[in-house]
């Protein structure tokens, strides 16, 4: 009983450190306090700000409707934390249970939650990236600087990459009546995230709103003038465009470099963890005192063959943080798995785009409601005979239905007749995802590997059971 009592005190009264003063970090801290943790809670963040909301940065903030410093995340309760802001974590010693910081200090823990998220992938040429007028968009400060430059009315904006972020920035530019060129190496905008069938619709939207869209090309160089200001971009097809502003939207890089030498299974695709958010070490053994949540986590999902998924989703960060926090302080028999169904949304060119599931695992797509030509539709994605995802353009009311189809491993193509009795697209066609060996800009879900304990699980059509 004495041992059980000390374990209980450790769970409730020990030292918990959260690395990542982010959405996931904040929601985890709130859950810890909500569920009775009374010990020391330390929040570490590389930015000087307490947690704020990122989705508004590429929309309302760039449009000038909301100042960047008004994006702080609302609090459900006081978390009574010690904040270590503006000092990034630089190392982890699991044996000593210590996190090293960039300011030369360190913080000790009994249990650790890693929620370091992602950062924008920079322009690869450092000299060109340093030109006045070249931007990325990830942080509050990024959004503030870019908003000021757009407000000044540049002669043309170049957006490099037509994933969700790049497309949203292009939409903002057109709403501000700014000339904008979008360069995308894939066949269409959003092709890496939703496939080229839906990407063709996204391309039509951009053309209709006056975007100079150039697909199948790469930007090979950014040229400055004599005083270090951006003047021109060069393309792989030999073309050029003059621009005063270039926004690099080439996707994200997961913040795992600081874990080098820690022994954790951390790499460019994230930190591997089990369904209970416990981190794996490089030998495939889970750690009971290190947990992971949010964009940086890479965890197996039973709905998708126990493949490891890395999700850059707002809702996933919240749900996974709550599960991780609960599991950090509960008894072993009370732990629960993280089973959140991926969900994503975007607003661009007057259209609300929402998806559920993992579209980029699919091999086929079918339009089940509405019309591609009218830019108002629902499309279902299939993989190995089952529904695996759905996307809607201004038809979000159908997402809950398709979420149930995904969770029930419903057969693909869907056997039911469409509600609006359309005939367009009622035969499955290839979804049109780019070659996975070629980097693309925009997948919000990265699929990689299997859980070490479930390597043999395969998809089978509904009604045939699961082969193991």
C-alpha positions, -999 to 999 in steps of 0.1 A, spaced: 0 0 0 29 23 7 43 18 -28 9 24 -43 5 56 -23 39 69 -35 30 61 -71 -3 80 -66 15 110 -52 40 109 -81 12 110 -106 -7 138 -88 21 158 -72 53 153 -92 69 176 -118 55 177 -153 72 196 -181 55 204 -214 79 213 -242 58 233 -267 38 263 -256 12 255 -283 -24 245 -288 -16 209 -278 6 221 -249 -21 244 -235 -49 219 -238 -28 192 -222 -20 215 -193 -57 223 -188 -65 186 -188 -38 179 -162 -53 204 -138 -89 194 -146 -81 158 -137 -64 166 -105 -27 172 -111 -15 195 -83 22 193 -88 47 216 -106 38 223 -142 64 240 -165 56 252 -200 85 257 -224 82 276 -256 106 289 -282 85 320 -290 81 348 -264 43 345 -265 18 323 -246 -2 299 -268 -21 314 -297 -43 302 -325 -26 297 -358 -54 292 -384 -64 329 -383 -29 339 -393 -33 330 -430 -68 344 -432 -82 371 -408 -48 384 -398 -35 388 -433 -67 405 -443 -63 430 -414 -95 419 -397 -78 406 -366 -44 418 -352 -19 390 -347 -17 398 -310 -54 392 -306 -51 355 -315 -44 342 -280 -61 309 -273 -90 311 -248 -84 294 -215 -109 269 -200 -93 273 -166 -62 285 -148 -32 262 -152 -9 277 -126 22 270 -147 58 282 -147 63 297 -181 98 294 -198 91 314 -230 116 325 -256 140 297 -248 138 267 -271 146 232 -259 179 221 -272 184 186 -258 168 158 -237 185 134 -213 159 108 -205 181 90 -179 186 122 -159 151 133 -168 163 168 -178 155 191 -207 182 215 -218 173 250 -230 189 275 -254 196 299 -226 220 274 -210 196 263 -182 178 230 -178 145 218 -163 140 185 -146 108 164 -148 91 133 -136 70 131 -167 74 150 -200 50 159 -227 66 168 -261 43 191 -282 69 210 -303 48 210 -335 62 220 -368 78 250 -385 76 263 -420 100 248 -445 124 277 -455 135 286 -490 166 264 -494 190 291 -507 199 311 -476 211 342 -495 179 342 -515 158 336 -484 174 366 -469 162 390 -496 138 418 -484 104 406 -496 108 368 -490 85 355 -463 73 323 -447 41 321 -426 39 301 -394 42 324 -364 25 356 -351 56 376 -361 55 361 -396 19 371 -400 25 406 -388 54 413 -411 36 398 -441 3 417 -434 23 450 -433 39 443 -466 6 433 -483 -10 464 -469 16 485 -487 3 472 -520 32 453 -538 31 453 -576 29 415 -575 30 386 -549 45 353 -557 33 323 -537 56 293 -539 35 261 -533 -2 256 -537 -11 235 -507 -37 247 -482 -15 275 -468 -3 287 -502 -38 287 -516 -52 306 -486 -25 333 -490 -33 336 -527 -70 340 -518 -61 368 -494 -41 385 -521 -70 385 -545 -94 397 -518 -69 426 -513 -70 431 -551 -33 423 -553 -18 406 -584 -6 372 -575 13 343 -592 12 308 -577 39 283 -586 32 247 -579 54 217 -588 24 193 -588 -2 190 -615 -28 211 -596 -33 230 -564 -40 208 -534 -30 177 -554 -8 163 -526 -36 167 -500 -67 159 -520 -56 145 -554 -58 161 -588 -95 153 -594 -103 178 -566 -72 198 -575 -87 206 -609 -116 222 -591 -92 242 -570 -74 253 -601 -106 265 -617 -114 285 -585 -80 302 -587 -83 310 -624 -118 324 -619 -105 347 -592 -77 361 -614 -47 341 -600 -18 336 -624 -15 299 -616 15 280 -629 15 242 -622 41 216 -632 69 241 -626 94 249 -598 109 281 -588 146 277 -595 158 310 -581 149 343 -565 168 373 -578 174 405 -559 182 441 -570 213 460 -561 202 467 -525 190 433 -515 153 435 -523 134 408 -542 130 417 -578 123 385 -599 117 348 -597 130 322 -622 111 291 -631 121 256 -643 104 261 -676 126 291 -684 100 317 -675 103 345 -650 80 368 -631 87 401 -615 75 403 -579 81 424 -548 69 398 -524 74 360 -524 58 338 -498 74 304 -494 47 278 -487 66 246 -492 51 227 -463 63 220 -427 93 205 -409 87 187 -376 106 201 -347 126 170 -337 162 180 -342 166 189 -305 160 152 -297 191 140 -315 210 116 -291 181 113 -268 174 77 -278 138 85 -287 124 74 -321 123 109 -335 130 120 -371 118 141 -399 83 125 -399 78 131 -362 82 112 -328 68 77 -329 44 69 -300 19 43 -292 -19 47 -292 -17 60 -257 7 87 -267 38 72 -250 70 78 -269 89 49 -285 126 47 -281 148 36 -310 144 0 -299 106 1 -302 101 2 -264 76 26 -250 86 51 -223 62 55 -194 75 90 -185 77 106 -220 45 114 -240 39 131 -273 10 151 -287 1 174 -317 17 179 -351 50 164 -340 35 131 -329 35 100 -352 10 74 -339 -7 43 -351 -44 44 -360 -66 13 -361 -90 28 -386 -61 30 -411 -45 -4 -408 -24 7 -377 -3 28 -400 16 56 -383 -1 90 -390 14 124 -385 -15 149 -385 -12 187 -389 -48 192 -377 -61 216 -351 -87 191 -338 -62 163 -336 -38 185 -315 -66 191 -290 -78 155 -288 -44 139 -286 -33 164 -259 -62 155 -238 -55 118 -241 -18 122 -234 -25 144 -203 -50 119 -190 -26 89 -195 3 108 -178 -14 109 -144 -39 80 -144 -34 43 -134 -23 19 -161 -58 3 -163 -74 37 -168 -54 47 -199 -72 53 -231 -62 53 -268 -61 83 -291 -86 73 -319 -95 107 -333 -107 107 -369 -86 132 -390 -106 163 -399 -94 194 -417 -109 226 -431 -98 256 -452 -115 287 -465 -103 301 -499 -118 319 -528 -152 321 -512 -154 283 -507 -153 263 -474 -133 231 -480 -136 204 -453 -123 168 -452 -125 138 -429 -103 107 -429 -70 103 -448 -76 113 -485 -40 108 -495 -41 71 -487 -69 66 -513 -66 51 -548 -101 60 -560 -126 88 -557 -163 92 -564 -185 123 -564 -215 113 -544 -234 146 -540 -234 178 -560 -213 188 -589 -177 194 -595 -186 220 -622 -206 240 -597 -178 238 -571 -204 225 -545 -201 188 -539 -192 159 -517 -166 133 -528 -158 100 -511 -123 84 -513 -118 46 -514 -89 23 -506 -89 -15 -509 -127 -16 -511 -136 6 -482 -144 43 -476 -113 60 -462 -120 97 -465 -144 124 -478 -141 160 -489 -167 187 -493 -168 220 -510 -196 240 -494 -214 208 -483 -201 203 -448 -234 188 -437 -224 155 -452 -191 151 -432 -206 136 -401 -223 109 -423 -190 101 -440 -172 100 -407 -195 72 -397 -188 54 -429 -151 56 -424 -154 44 -388 -176 15 -398 -152 5 -426 -181 9 -451 -176 -5 -486 -164 16 -515 -179 27 -537 -208 36 -514 -239 15 -523 -265 41 -516 -281 64 -543 -272 101 -541 -296 123 -524 -297 149 -553 -300 122 -580 -270 135 -599 -253 112 -624 -220 131 -626 -191 112 -612 -211 82 -600 -183 58 -612 -151 57 -592 -120 72 -609 -84 73 -599 -80 100 -572 -49 114 -589 -24 117 -561 12 125 -572 39 99 -571 46 96 -533 83 95 -540 81 131 -552 77 158 -525 45 178 -528 32 209 -510 2 203 -489 -6 168 -474 -20 174 -439 -16 138 -431 18 119 -435 14 81 -436 45 61 -427 52 26 -414 32 4 -390 29 0 -353 56 -25 -342 28 -46 -325 4 -46 -355 25 -50 -386 4 -76 -403 -30 -58 -403 -44 -53 -438 -75 -37 -451 -103 -60 -463 -138 -51 -477 -166 -49 -451 -181 -82 -442 -149 -103 -447 -134 -97 -413 -99 -85 -405 -69 -106 -415 -40 -108 -390 
